Amino acid sequence: MKRLFMLFAALCVSASASADEGMWMLPYLQKMNIRNMKERGCKLSAEEIYSINKSSLKDAIVIFGGGCTGEIVSPEGLLFTNHHCGFGSIQALSSVEHDYLKNGFWAMSQAEELPAPGLSVRFIRKIMDVTPEIVGNVPSTAGQEEYDRITSENIKALSDKLSEEHPGMQIQIEPFFEGNQFFAFVVEQFRDVRLVGTPPQSIGKFGGDTDNWMWPRHTGDFSIFRVYAGPDNKPADYSPENRPYKADKYLKVSLDGVDEGDFAMIMGFPGSTQRYATSYEIDNMLRVSNPQRIFIRGERQAILWEDMLASDKVRIQYASKYAGSSNYWKNSIGMSRGIEKLNVKARKQEQEAAFQAWAEQHTLPEEGYVGALPKIREAYETLEVPSAGLQYLSESMLRGIELLAPAMTFSRMTEVKEPAKVAKAMANWYKDYNAPTDRKVAKRMLRIARENMKTLPSFYAEIIDKEFGGDSDAYVDWLYDSSIFVSEDNVKALIDDYSAEKVAADPAVVLANSVLELYKELSAARGDAFKKLSEGSRKYVAGLMLQQPDKAWASDANFTIRLTYGRVLPYNPADGIRYNHYTTLKGVMEKEDPKNPAEFTVPAKLKELYAARDFGRYANKQGELPVAFLADCDITGGNSGSPVMNARGELIGLAFDGNWEAMSGDVAFEPELQRTISVDVRYVLFIIDKFAGASWLLDEMTLVGGKK
């Protein structure tokens, strides 16, 4: 592995990035980025952004929940994130009587803050490059099986060692550059997080699916939580005795706003990109995975939406589920559109041809670079059919038909060991379940699976065809009329008098087992191809870096903390069209649409404030109230809720979206088109202060600037 060690040593001192592309690792900011950042206007040192030995900006940034970013904005653990990131917790705390989704919620003291069960935040306490420890004893000619065995053993040994050195902390060791580099992260998780404030959905989700991924945008996408700790300021389970977390580092909040060309940087946890994807993966994405996802989710979402519009109860039950599904659904639509329009596949093929020519001229076959792309191509040829089937099983059945979730839970039990705990978990699940809606979904899902899958689960032939004459709708009606798991009351009775035999005979369990049987079969069919794909990808990425040693390379996103930076900029989406770099409250008023109240309703109080131009200190220099702005920073899913900071590291906005014209950005960054959409922090403060009357929250923040 000596050649690779030399490669990554060179990587750390490569020339600074000349474009805005890059989700950069914090430990390498000094060597790779800070010079370029200062040339663009950054006023901070690399040490102030990320320090090994003392508090820095990094310590104010957290993983929020399971897939977003948040930032601490006061010494009392106050936290900002996106409305759509807090949406699941807001929904879980809502009911028809307390509809926080529709009406919003604002605590007027810490005593009124609402515990959010199951919600946690995680701080990154330490970051270490552990590449030598993980791959140092891997032979350079190792195949994927040997590589996996050795690196797995090394990861286990190092994790155990770091766990002993950092008691009470979580240890994560993650691969970068397709397994050519590894970092270890020491993580501290806080489990008591409480809802402090959220605007109504008419502000926090203004524009709904119609505006999602679009610019101009007028969404006040923010919510407020607070982190609580035990008496020692360490993580603790929820208790009324817990106190607000005392933050060593928190972000100051700027009232100065943004102008075109201003420096902007974002720190957060980007989830997943595929910048090193080959043309073979792009081809599969365009022909198979995206079209299937778009179709299946679109069919299910249409049923959910119809029932949500007809009932407040169902709307609250399914709000979070629908939002999570539709976001990635529209993302897939935009990604396919962008990849095709911007000719990404052809550009990848050009890069691959140049790589192959280089590998054949400058490397030996036994090094693995010559065979890297052929391995990837062969892997995708093998993976296409089983992967398509697995996607259908997952989207249409295992995740599409909710009835299967409790059925699978109980099918794994031989007895109910903790009845009270199980009953509580089931009560939480059934709170957000509507059997009539799920019945409609199941009918549609089983029909489209039959029409599109090459291999079907056995229940089609053994039950639907044999006992129902092929009528899947009749089968679904029988299923929902007969299964224990349609009703919470039935499940309570089952917990009180558990019978493994009764569970095994339940038609929902029979259905689930049939689906899982095929799922395991298709998964097994992918095993060897995945090994070939992993080896080919690892060698391809390492080879690219050897081929272009002077380029500054950034690893794909993998939900580890990163920094990206750029400028506040407008853009030209098409010939003759120029989009301004910010939007204002005027646009909210102009977008109100009584014909589409689910997405474009404006609260009466907001109208009153606009009519009176009661913007307070939150107006810009033109006397407008800013709502959102653009920057050419490199983000993706997981960055939702990330702080957008100015040259002094002060909070100026919350990142919440990308733009439609550059949806191919996860596989190919487009510097002229790609923009981060962020809610302006002045709009956030305006809603807290003027709209909600919760100015007590501003009193604990450090507000800076804003002088006329």
Beta strands, then each sheet from edge to edge (+ up, - down):
strand 1: 61-64
strand 2: 68-72
strand 3: 78-81
strand 4: 105-106
strand 5: 114-115
strand 6: 121-129
strand 7: 170-176
strand 8: 181-190
strand 9: 192-198
strand 10: 223-229
strand 11: 243-244
strand 12: 253-254
strand 13: 263-268
strand 14: 562-567
strand 15: 571-574
strand 16: 577-579
strand 17: 582-584
strand 18: 626-631
strand 19: 643-645
strand 20: 651-658
strand 21: 676-680
strand 22: 703-704
sheet 1: 4+ 9- 10+ 3- 2+ 1- 6+ 8- 7+
sheet 2: 4+ 9- 5+
sheet 3: 4+ 9- 10+ 11-
sheet 4: 12+ 22+
sheet 5: 14+ 13- 19+ 20- 21+ 18- 17+
sheet 6: 15+ 16-
end
